[in-house]
């Protein structure tokens, strides 16, 4: 007898990520969302923020449900939010494993503040 496991039933991963900041993005046409004929200012701002954070030495990962489904499945908090709010929950931003923003991208200042708070 086989048991089908859906994305909502899968157990969480025992391995935490090594990223300081994780973005769980909504579905986009490409990894950054900067590939369509009309550029979205929000996505341009996010890309700029990511570049600044990387320059500061922040370890960062970005995931999309279509290309990284297992990462979504393994994160209990993200999957709970997706179950509760569906796609309206995305994007979800985590700093060192803790959700800091749901349904929209944080500002650079919000991410930096969360990073500094977690170092205390």
MARBA-3410 file (N, C-alpha, C, O; in Angstrom, 1 decimal):
120
0.8,-1.2,0.0,0.0,0.0,0.0,0.9,1.2,0.0,1.8,1.3,0.8 ~ 0.6,2.2,-0.9,1.3,3.4,-0.9,0.5,4.6,-0.4,-0.7,4.6,-0.4 ~ 1.2,5.5,0.2,0.6,6.7,0.8,1.0,7.9,0.0,2.2,8.1,-0.2 ~ 0.1,8.6,-0.5,0.4,9.9,-1.2,0.6,11.0,-0.2,-0.3,11.2,0.7 ~ 1.7,11.7,-0.3,1.9,12.8,0.5,1.7,14.1,-0.3,2.4,14.3,-1.3
0.9,15.0,0.1,0.7,16.2,-0.6,1.7,17.3,0.0,2.3,17.0,1.1 ~ 1.8,18.4,-0.6,2.7,19.4,-0.1,2.3,19.9,1.3,3.1,20.5,2.0 ~ 1.0,19.7,1.6,0.5,20.2,2.9,0.7,19.1,4.0,0.6,19.5,5.2 ~ 1.1,17.9,3.7,1.2,16.8,4.6,2.7,16.5,4.9,3.0,15.8,5.8 ~ 3.6,17.0,4.1,5.0,16.6,4.2,5.6,17.1,5.5,5.3,18.2,5.9
6.4,16.3,6.1,7.1,16.7,7.3,8.1,17.8,7.1,8.7,17.9,6.0 ~ 8.4,18.6,8.1,9.4,19.6,8.0,10.8,19.0,7.9,11.0,17.9,8.3 ~ 11.7,19.8,7.3,13.0,19.3,7.2,13.7,19.4,8.6,13.4,20.3,9.4 ~ 14.7,18.5,8.8,15.5,18.6,10.0,16.7,19.4,9.8,17.4,19.7,10.8 ~ 16.9,19.8,8.6,18.1,20.6,8.3,17.7,22.1,8.1,17.0,22.4,7.2
18.2,23.0,9.0,17.9,24.4,8.8,18.8,25.0,7.7,19.8,24.4,7.4 ~ 18.3,26.0,7.1,19.1,26.7,6.0,20.2,27.5,6.6,20.2,27.8,7.8 ~ 21.2,27.7,5.8,22.4,28.5,6.2,22.2,30.0,5.9,23.1,30.8,6.2 ~ 21.1,30.3,5.2,20.8,31.7,4.8,20.4,32.5,6.0,19.7,32.1,6.9 ~ 20.9,33.8,6.0,20.4,34.8,7.0,19.0,35.3,6.6,18.2,35.5,7.5
18.8,35.5,5.3,17.5,36.0,4.8,17.0,35.1,3.7,17.7,34.7,2.8 ~ 15.7,34.8,3.8,15.1,34.0,2.8,13.8,34.7,2.3,13.0,35.1,3.1 ~ 13.7,34.7,1.0,12.5,35.2,0.3,11.7,34.1,-0.3,12.3,33.4,-1.1 ~ 10.5,33.9,0.1,9.6,32.9,-0.5,8.7,33.7,-1.5,7.7,34.3,-1.0 ~ 9.1,33.7,-2.7,8.4,34.6,-3.7,7.1,34.0,-4.3,7.0,32.8,-4.3
6.2,34.9,-4.8,5.1,34.4,-5.5,5.6,33.9,-6.9,6.7,34.1,-7.2 ~ 4.7,33.2,-7.6,5.1,32.7,-8.9,5.5,33.9,-9.8,4.8,34.9,-9.9 ~ 6.6,33.8,-10.5,7.1,34.9,-11.4,7.6,34.2,-12.7,7.9,33.0,-12.7 ~ 7.8,35.0,-13.7,8.3,34.5,-15.0,9.8,34.1,-15.0,10.2,33.3,-15.8 ~ 10.5,34.6,-14.0,11.9,34.2,-13.9,12.3,34.4,-12.4,11.5,34.9,-11.6
13.5,34.0,-12.0,13.9,34.0,-10.6,13.8,35.4,-10.0,13.6,35.5,-8.8 ~ 14.0,36.5,-10.7,14.0,37.8,-10.1,12.7,38.6,-10.4,12.4,39.6,-9.7 ~ 11.9,38.1,-11.4,10.7,38.8,-11.8,11.1,40.0,-12.7,10.2,40.8,-13.1 ~ 12.3,40.2,-13.1,12.7,41.4,-13.9,12.9,41.0,-15.4,13.8,41.5,-16.0 ~ 12.0,40.2,-15.9,12.2,39.7,-17.2,11.0,40.1,-18.2,11.2,39.8,-19.4
10.0,40.6,-17.7,8.8,40.9,-18.5,9.0,42.2,-19.3,10.0,42.9,-19.1 ~ 8.1,42.6,-20.2,8.2,43.8,-21.0,8.0,45.1,-20.1,8.6,46.1,-20.5 ~ 7.3,45.0,-19.0,7.1,46.1,-18.1,7.7,45.8,-16.8,7.3,44.8,-16.2 ~ 8.7,46.5,-16.3,9.3,46.2,-15.1,8.5,46.7,-13.9,8.0,47.8,-13.9 ~ 8.4,45.9,-12.9,7.7,46.3,-11.6,8.7,47.0,-10.7,9.7,46.4,-10.3
8.4,48.2,-10.3,9.2,49.0,-9.4,9.5,48.2,-8.1,10.7,48.3,-7.6 ~ 8.5,47.6,-7.6,8.8,46.8,-6.3,9.8,45.8,-6.5,10.7,45.6,-5.6 ~ 9.8,45.0,-7.6,10.8,44.0,-7.9,12.2,44.6,-8.1,13.2,44.0,-7.8 ~ 12.2,45.8,-8.8,13.5,46.5,-8.9,14.1,46.9,-7.6,15.3,46.7,-7.3 ~ 13.2,47.4,-6.7,13.6,47.7,-5.3,14.1,46.5,-4.5,15.1,46.6,-3.8
13.5,45.4,-4.7,13.9,44.2,-4.0,15.2,43.7,-4.5,16.1,43.3,-3.8 ~ 15.4,43.8,-5.8,16.7,43.4,-6.4,17.8,44.3,-5.9,18.9,43.8,-5.6 ~ 17.6,45.6,-5.8,18.6,46.5,-5.3,18.9,46.2,-3.8,20.0,46.2,-3.4 ~ 17.8,45.9,-3.1,18.0,45.5,-1.6,18.9,44.3,-1.5,19.8,44.2,-0.7 ~ 18.6,43.3,-2.3,19.3,42.0,-2.3,20.8,42.3,-2.6,21.7,41.8,-1.9
21.1,43.1,-3.6,22.5,43.4,-3.9,23.2,44.1,-2.8,24.3,43.8,-2.5 ~ 22.5,45.1,-2.1,23.1,45.8,-1.0,23.4,44.8,0.2,24.4,44.8,0.8 ~ 22.4,43.9,0.5,22.6,42.9,1.6,23.7,42.0,1.3,24.5,41.7,2.2 ~ 23.8,41.6,0.0,25.0,40.7,-0.3,26.3,41.4,-0.2,27.3,40.8,0.2 ~ 26.3,42.7,-0.5,27.6,43.5,-0.3,27.9,43.6,1.1,29.1,43.7,1.5
26.9,43.5,2.0,27.2,43.6,3.5,27.5,42.2,4.0,27.8,42.1,5.2 ~ 27.6,41.2,3.2,28.0,39.9,3.6,26.8,39.0,4.1,27.0,38.0,4.7 ~ 25.6,39.5,3.9,24.4,38.7,4.3,24.2,37.5,3.3,24.2,37.7,2.1 ~ 24.0,36.4,3.9,23.7,35.2,3.1,22.2,35.2,2.8,21.4,35.2,3.8 ~ 21.9,35.1,1.6,20.5,35.3,1.2,20.1,34.2,0.2,20.9,33.8,-0.7
18.8,33.8,0.3,18.3,32.8,-0.7,16.9,33.3,-1.1,16.2,34.0,-0.3 ~ 16.6,33.0,-2.3,15.3,33.3,-2.9,14.6,32.1,-3.5,15.3,31.3,-4.2 ~ 13.4,31.8,-3.2,12.7,30.6,-3.6,11.4,31.0,-4.3,10.7,31.9,-3.9 ~ 11.0,30.2,-5.3,9.7,30.2,-5.9,9.1,28.9,-5.8,9.8,27.9,-6.0 ~ 7.8,28.9,-5.6,7.1,27.6,-5.4,7.2,26.7,-6.6,7.4,25.4,-6.4
7.2,27.2,-7.8,7.3,26.3,-9.0,8.7,25.7,-9.2,8.8,24.6,-9.7 ~ 9.7,26.4,-8.8,11.1,25.9,-9.0,11.7,25.4,-7.8,12.8,24.7,-7.9 ~ 11.2,25.7,-6.6,11.7,25.2,-5.3,10.6,24.6,-4.4,10.6,25.0,-3.3 ~ 9.8,23.7,-4.9,8.6,23.3,-4.1,9.0,22.6,-2.8,8.3,22.8,-1.8 ~ 10.1,21.9,-2.8,10.5,21.2,-1.6,11.0,22.1,-0.5,10.8,21.8,0.7
11.5,23.3,-0.8,11.9,24.3,0.2,10.6,24.8,0.9,10.6,25.0,2.1 ~ 9.6,25.1,0.1,8.3,25.5,0.6,7.8,24.5,1.5,7.3,24.8,2.7 ~ 7.7,23.2,1.1,7.1,22.1,1.8,7.8,21.9,3.1,7.2,21.7,4.2 ~ 9.1,22.1,3.2,9.9,21.8,4.4,9.8,22.9,5.5,10.1,22.7,6.6 ~ 9.3,24.1,5.0,9.2,25.2,6.0,7.8,25.3,6.6,6.8,25.7,5.9
7.6,24.9,7.8,6.3,24.8,8.5,5.6,26.1,8.5,4.4,26.2,8.2 ~ 6.4,27.2,8.8,5.7,28.5,9.0,5.2,29.0,7.6,4.1,29.5,7.5 ~ 6.0,28.8,6.6,5.6,29.3,5.2,4.4,28.5,4.8,3.5,29.1,4.2 ~ 4.4,27.2,4.9,3.3,26.4,4.5,2.0,26.7,5.3,0.9,26.7,4.7 ~ 2.2,27.0,6.6,1.0,27.4,7.3,0.4,28.6,6.8,-0.8,28.7,6.6
1.2,29.6,6.5,0.8,30.9,5.9,0.1,30.7,4.5,-0.9,31.3,4.2 ~ 0.7,29.8,3.7,0.1,29.5,2.4,-1.2,28.8,2.5,-2.2,29.1,1.8 ~ -1.3,27.9,3.5,-2.6,27.2,3.7,-3.7,28.2,4.2,-4.8,28.2,3.7 ~ -3.3,29.1,5.1,-4.2,30.1,5.6,-4.6,31.2,4.6,-5.8,31.5,4.5 ~ -3.7,31.7,3.9,-3.9,32.9,3.1,-3.7,32.6,1.6,-4.0,33.5,0.8
-3.4,31.4,1.3,-3.1,31.0,-0.1,-2.0,31.9,-0.7,-1.1,32.3,0.0 ~ -2.2,32.3,-2.0,-1.1,33.0,-2.6,-1.0,34.5,-2.1,0.0,35.1,-2.4 ~ -2.0,34.9,-1.4,-1.9,36.3,-0.8,-0.9,36.3,0.3,-0.4,37.4,0.6 ~ -0.4,35.2,0.8,0.6,35.2,1.8,2.0,35.5,1.2,2.9,36.0,1.9 ~ 2.2,35.3,-0.1,3.5,35.5,-0.8,3.6,37.0,-1.3,2.6,37.6,-1.7
4.8,37.5,-1.1,6.0,36.9,-0.6,6.0,36.8,0.9,5.4,37.6,1.6 ~ 6.8,35.8,1.4,7.1,35.7,2.8,8.6,35.9,3.0,9.4,35.3,2.2 ~ 9.0,36.7,4.0,10.4,36.9,4.2,10.7,36.4,5.6,10.1,36.7,6.6 ~ 11.8,35.6,5.6,12.3,35.1,6.9,13.7,35.7,7.2,14.5,35.8,6.2 ~ 14.0,36.0,8.4,15.3,36.4,8.8,15.7,35.4,9.9,15.1,35.3,11.0
16.8,34.6,9.6,17.3,33.6,10.5,16.2,32.7,11.0,16.1,32.3,12.1 ~ 15.3,32.3,10.0,14.3,31.3,10.3,13.0,31.9,10.8,12.0,31.1,11.0 ~ 13.0,33.2,11.1,11.7,33.8,11.7,11.1,34.7,10.7,11.7,35.5,10.0 ~ 9.7,34.5,10.5,9.0,35.3,9.6,9.0,36.8,10.1,8.6,37.1,11.2 ~ 9.3,37.7,9.1,9.3,39.1,9.5,8.3,39.9,8.6,7.9,41.0,9.0
7.9,39.3,7.5,7.0,40.0,6.6,6.2,39.0,5.8,6.7,38.1,5.3 ~ 4.9,39.3,5.6,4.0,38.4,4.9,3.2,39.3,3.9,2.6,40.3,4.3 ~ 3.1,38.8,2.7,2.2,39.5,1.7,2.8,40.6,1.0,2.2,41.2,0.0 ~ 4.0,41.0,1.4,4.7,42.1,0.7,6.2,42.0,1.1,6.5,41.4,2.1 ~ 7.0,42.6,0.2,8.4,42.6,0.5,8.8,43.6,1.6,8.2,44.7,1.6
9.8,43.3,2.4,10.2,44.3,3.4,11.1,45.3,2.8,11.6,45.1,1.7 ~ 11.3,46.4,3.5,12.3,47.4,3.1,13.7,46.9,3.5,13.8,46.0,4.3 ~ 14.7,47.5,3.0,16.1,47.3,3.4,16.2,47.5,4.9,16.8,46.7,5.6 ~ 15.6,48.6,5.4,15.7,48.9,6.8,15.0,47.9,7.7,15.5,47.5,8.7 ~ 13.9,47.3,7.2,13.2,46.3,8.0,14.1,45.0,8.1,14.2,44.4,9.2
14.7,44.7,7.0,15.6,43.5,7.0,16.8,43.7,7.9,17.2,42.9,8.7 ~ 17.4,44.9,7.8,18.6,45.2,8.6,18.2,45.2,10.1,19.0,44.7,10.9 ~ 17.1,45.8,10.4,16.7,45.8,11.8,16.4,44.4,12.3,16.9,44.1,13.4 ~ 15.8,43.6,11.5,15.6,42.2,12.0,16.9,41.4,12.1,17.1,40.7,13.1 ~ 17.9,41.7,11.2,19.2,41.1,11.3,19.9,41.5,12.6,20.5,40.7,13.3
19.8,42.8,12.9,20.5,43.3,14.1,19.8,42.8,15.4,20.5,42.5,16.3 ~ 18.5,42.7,15.4,17.7,42.2,16.5,18.1,40.8,16.8,18.2,40.4,18.0 ~ 18.3,40.0,15.8,18.6,38.6,15.9,20.1,38.3,16.4,20.4,37.3,16.9 ~ 20.9,39.4,16.3,22.3,39.2,16.8,22.4,39.4,18.3,23.5,39.1,18.9 ~ 21.5,40.0,18.9,21.5,40.4,20.3,21.4,39.1,21.2,21.5,39.2,22.4
END
